[in-house]
């Protein structure tokens, strides 16, 4: 039997925000992450800090990354990333819908 090396990725919890305006347009950010060294569109989001919930993280990340402050935030979906490529150890990703920014 041929053996191969397998790696497990231990990922932290994260919250991603879908910021929607009154005209149902989604706020996207045109960014250049240094790891991929390529420009691309991203949603605001980040890692959930210790003692923080996903809604608090989403609000914080939207303000830090865009300058907007969401007025309403609700849970949209929770998912487990890259299941076949690694084990996320129960660290799920939560996507939250934000509306009514200031």
Phi, psi and omega in degrees: 000128179283133179260151175219157181276139180229137181243149175249134177260124178259105186256142176281162176292146179220158175232132180241137183251136171254101183270120184243132178267185184296340180260016180061030174269142180261132178281119177241154179246132177269108188229164180233085178292137183292332181293316180274339182054035178221145175284145178191168179274139179222156169266149176294144179172174180182186182285143177281120179288158177303132179080004182252149174260170185297325180294317178297317178299313181301314180298315180297314182293320178300314181293316180297319188269338184235339184090350178275151175243110180295139177270324180231137178224132176223151180292134177253306184201151172240135180218159179256116184281153169044049186303318183281339184265346182188174179248120185273003176052044177074009181270086186280161175256137178243131177253130184237142178265128180245137178219165178064061181278159175230000000 
